[in-house]
């Protein structure tokens, strides 16, 4: 299970330090911090995060302007946001509400309140996951590959019963099945998925370990002049092409 990632955007150094110390200790998450709205936008375009804590009152670019920029950016517009505010001004509340945010934490915040509010918000975020179906050795290799290169969690299934249980209980974004299943009844699994309207609407692809991992050799030696951002996108592109489905990738 990967750690949740939180970005705190606040020009107050003390707030940044407290938030990082408390949240990492109490929620076992990764907390990143920047001191301006523009720096926050750049970070979000570079890294995947689960939640943003955004201060309203900041110099140069305030939190409302930053939130508007986030919502107008196709790459990062869906990130969850909690506003940090020292005042409950009706005008500010209305403006951020129009931008899709109803969650606030009053400043100065108490550590216990911060933890409770952030935990509640993180619990509300349904993790999008990928379901891997096949033999155990294939699944472990595929699981490691995906979780190292993408922000998605993975679930694995080695039987029709486990597959159905996961599909009913989890928020599955994509199903990847090994075309060379040796020890499980692949036909039974595919029939079960096809017979359920909800399950059959989930994008589905068949692949093989040889096809997938052979593609990775193409990006083992990226040109020296390429930046880490483009190397990451190239890796992601090769992997998603290999599995036959284009994930929603960020820079």
C-alpha positions as semicolon CSV with decimal commas, in nm:
position;residue;x (nm);y (nm);z (nm)
1;X;0,000;0,000;0,000
2;X;0,155;0,328;-0,110
3;X;0,161;0,624;0,125
4;X;-0,085;0,906;0,062
5;X;0,079;1,223;-0,065
6;X;-0,024;1,567;0,061
7;X;0,094;1,904;-0,066
8;X;0,073;2,207;0,168
9;X;0,079;2,549;-0,001
10;X;0,133;2,823;0,258
11;X;0,368;3,119;0,291
12;X;0,393;3,070;0,669
13;X;0,699;2,857;0,745
14;X;0,568;2,760;1,089
15;X;0,244;2,626;0,943
16;X;0,439;2,424;0,689
17;X;0,661;2,268;0,955
18;X;0,372;2,184;1,188
19;X;0,160;2,032;0,911
20;X;0,446;1,816;0,786
21;X;0,548;1,694;1,132
22;X;0,196;1,619;1,256
23;X;0,050;1,461;0,943
24;X;0,350;1,240;0,869
25;X;0,356;1,117;1,228
26;X;-0,017;1,063;1,279
27;X;-0,130;0,954;0,931
28;X;0,187;0,790;0,798
29;X;0,164;0,994;0,478
30;X;0,417;1,190;0,274
31;X;0,385;1,567;0,313
32;X;0,542;1,813;0,070
33;X;0,537;2,188;0,112
34;X;0,583;2,501;-0,097
35;X;0,550;2,866;0,001
36;X;0,364;3,012;-0,296
37;X;0,076;2,940;-0,530
38;X;0,296;2,939;-0,840
39;X;0,534;2,689;-0,681
40;X;0,234;2,474;-0,588
41;X;0,109;2,467;-0,947
42;X;0,451;2,362;-1,072
43;X;0,470;2,087;-0,809
44;X;0,125;1,952;-0,898
45;X;0,212;1,938;-1,265
46;X;0,525;1,741;-1,179
47;X;0,401;1,506;-0,905
48;X;0,083;1,313;-0,828
49;X;-0,069;1,402;-0,491
50;X;-0,385;1,288;-0,317
51;X;-0,472;1,610;-0,135
52;X;-0,375;1,978;-0,132
53;X;-0,394;2,204;0,175
54;X;-0,412;2,554;0,032
55;X;-0,382;2,878;0,228
56;X;-0,613;3,157;0,112
57;X;-0,404;3,460;0,216
58;X;-0,069;3,464;0,037
59;X;0,127;3,743;-0,134
60;X;0,148;3,776;-0,513
61;X;-0,092;3,488;-0,591
62;X;-0,348;3,412;-0,322
63;X;-0,514;3,079;-0,255
64;X;-0,831;3,158;-0,449
65;X;-0,633;3,256;-0,757
66;X;-0,425;2,941;-0,717
67;X;-0,737;2,726;-0,683
68;X;-0,885;2,883;-0,997
69;X;-0,565;2,803;-1,187
70;X;-0,576;2,443;-1,063
71;X;-0,938;2,399;-1,175
72;X;-0,861;2,546;-1,518
73;X;-0,567;2,313;-1,578
74;X;-0,678;1,987;-1,741
75;X;-0,377;1,805;-1,600
76;X;-0,446;1,877;-1,231
77;X;-0,806;2,001;-1,211
78;X;-0,941;1,697;-1,025
79;X;-0,706;1,706;-0,727
80;X;-0,882;1,726;-0,387
81;X;-0,832;2,052;-0,198
82;X;-0,888;2,177;0,158
83;X;-0,856;2,552;0,214
84;X;-0,662;2,696;0,508
85;X;-0,811;3,025;0,627
86;X;-0,774;3,267;0,916
87;X;-1,113;3,422;0,841
88;X;-1,454;3,296;0,746
89;X;-1,530;3,583;0,508
90;X;-1,850;3,506;0,318
91;X;-1,701;3,635;-0,008
92;X;-1,408;3,393;0,011
93;X;-1,633;3,101;0,102
94;X;-1,857;3,172;-0,194
95;X;-1,566;3,205;-0,438
96;X;-1,399;2,877;-0,341
97;X;-1,737;2,702;-0,331
98;X;-1,791;2,804;-0,692
99;X;-1,459;2,634;-0,764
100;X;-1,577;2,310;-0,608
101;X;-1,425;2,329;-0,258
102;X;-1,636;2,316;0,057
103;X;-1,370;2,203;0,303
104;X;-1,192;2,449;0,534
105;X;-0,951;2,433;0,823
106;X;-0,937;2,743;1,042
107;X;-0,599;2,898;1,124
108;X;-0,428;2,880;1,359
109;X;-0,517;2,511;1,357
110;X;-0,489;2,264;1,642
111;X;-0,286;1,953;1,547
112;X;-0,570;1,719;1,649
113;X;-0,819;1,911;1,434
114;X;-0,580;1,913;1,139
115;X;-0,531;1,537;1,159
116;X;-0,903;1,467;1,194
117;X;-1,003;1,686;0,900
118;X;-0,731;1,557;0,670
119;X;-0,802;1,193;0,762
120;X;-1,172;1,241;0,691
121;X;-1,097;1,391;0,351
122;X;-0,850;1,119;0,258
123;X;-1,104;0,854;0,357
124;X;-1,357;1,013;0,122
125;X;-1,123;0,984;-0,174
126;X;-1,191;0,654;-0,344
127;X;-0,863;0,517;-0,467
128;X;-0,870;0,425;-0,836
129;X;-0,716;0,082;-0,873
130;X;-0,608;-0,161;-1,141
131;X;-0,710;-0,527;-1,116
132;X;-0,454;-0,783;-1,231
133;X;-0,579;-1,134;-1,310
134;X;-0,356;-1,432;-1,372
135;X;-0,099;-1,664;-1,223
136;X;0,083;-1,545;-0,913
137;X;0,434;-1,504;-1,062
138;X;0,303;-1,288;-1,346
139;X;0,091;-1,082;-1,110
140;X;0,374;-0,998;-0,870
141;X;0,598;-0,878;-1,154
142;X;0,319;-0,672;-1,310
143;X;0,215;-0,527;-0,974
144;X;0,568;-0,407;-0,900
145;X;0,603;-0,253;-1,244
146;X;0,277;-0,057;-1,226
147;X;0,312;0,068;-0,869
148;X;0,667;0,191;-0,936
149;X;0,567;0,389;-1,244
150;X;0,211;0,508;-1,182
151;X;0,002;0,656;-0,902
152;X;-0,245;0,367;-0,916
153;X;-0,282;0,099;-0,653
154;X;-0,321;-0,258;-0,777
155;X;-0,533;-0,550;-0,668
156;X;-0,449;-0,906;-0,772
157;X;-0,679;-1,204;-0,832
158;X;-0,590;-1,566;-0,899
159;X;-0,944;-1,705;-0,906
160;X;-1,291;-1,618;-1,036
161;X;-1,419;-1,583;-0,680
162;X;-1,150;-1,333;-0,582
163;X;-1,200;-1,142;-0,907
164;X;-1,574;-1,099;-0,843
165;X;-1,519;-0,994;-0,480
166;X;-1,265;-0,726;-0,577
167;X;-1,484;-0,591;-0,858
168;X;-1,778;-0,555;-0,620
169;X;-1,584;-0,391;-0,336
170;X;-1,316;-0,177;-0,500
171;X;-1,304;0,118;-0,742
172;X;-1,141;-0,063;-1,034
173;X;-1,028;0,159;-1,322
174;X;-0,880;-0,105;-1,550
175;X;-0,863;-0,485;-1,568
176;X;-0,546;-0,647;-1,701
177;X;-0,552;-1,024;-1,751
178;X;-0,265;-1,251;-1,845
179;X;-0,342;-1,414;-2,179
180;X;-0,135;-1,716;-2,073
181;X;-0,320;-1,815;-1,755
182;X;-0,212;-2,169;-1,671
183;X;-0,357;-2,247;-1,331
184;X;-0,691;-2,068;-1,324
185;X;-1,007;-2,088;-1,534
186;X;-0,974;-1,782;-1,753
187;X;-1,293;-1,859;-1,946
188;X;-1,494;-1,865;-1,624
189;X;-1,354;-1,527;-1,520
190;X;-1,417;-1,364;-1,858
191;X;-1,772;-1,502;-1,869
192;X;-1,844;-1,364;-1,522
193;X;-1,718;-1,019;-1,620
194;X;-1,912;-1,016;-1,947
195;X;-2,236;-1,117;-1,776
196;X;-2,230;-0,823;-1,530
197;X;-2,324;-0,481;-1,671
198;X;-2,108;-0,291;-1,422
199;X;-1,804;-0,517;-1,460
200;X;-1,820;-0,530;-1,840
201;X;-1,810;-0,147;-1,857
202;X;-1,460;-0,145;-1,704
203;X;-1,182;-0,121;-1,969
204;X;-1,027;-0,466;-2,012
205;X;-0,707;-0,581;-2,179
206;X;-0,519;-0,907;-2,226
207;X;-0,141;-0,909;-2,232
208;X;0,155;-1,140;-2,178
209;X;0,463;-1,100;-1,965
210;X;0,689;-1,136;-2,271
211;X;0,510;-0,859;-2,459
212;X;0,512;-0,624;-2,163
213;X;0,867;-0,660;-2,042
214;X;1,023;-0,671;-2,390
215;X;0,894;-0,317;-2,442
216;X;1,082;-0,190;-2,138
217;X;1,419;-0,252;-2,300
218;X;1,343;0,035;-2,537
219;X;1,370;0,292;-2,261
220;X;1,653;0,149;-2,048
221;X;1,907;0,393;-2,195
222;X;1,730;0,730;-2,242
223;X;1,933;1,007;-2,411
224;X;2,133;1,213;-2,162
225;X;1,978;1,540;-2,274
226;X;1,625;1,436;-2,181
227;X;1,487;1,570;-1,854
228;X;1,348;1,336;-1,583
229;X;0,997;1,456;-1,667
230;X;1,021;1,339;-2,029
231;X;1,193;1,016;-1,932
232;X;0,904;0,941;-1,696
233;X;0,649;1,015;-1,969
234;X;0,837;0,792;-2,214
235;X;0,840;0,504;-1,966
236;X;0,471;0,553;-1,899
237;X;0,394;0,565;-2,270
238;X;0,581;0,243;-2,342
239;X;0,420;0,058;-2,053
240;X;0,068;0,167;-2,133
241;X;0,115;0,090;-2,503
242;X;0,231;-0,258;-2,407
243;X;-0,079;-0,330;-2,202
244;X;-0,304;-0,186;-2,468
245;X;-0,467;0,093;-2,268
246;X;-0,377;0,459;-2,221
247;X;-0,386;0,564;-1,856
248;X;-0,455;0,926;-1,759
249;X;-0,095;1,035;-1,709
250;X;0,047;1,356;-1,566
251;X;0,379;1,524;-1,640
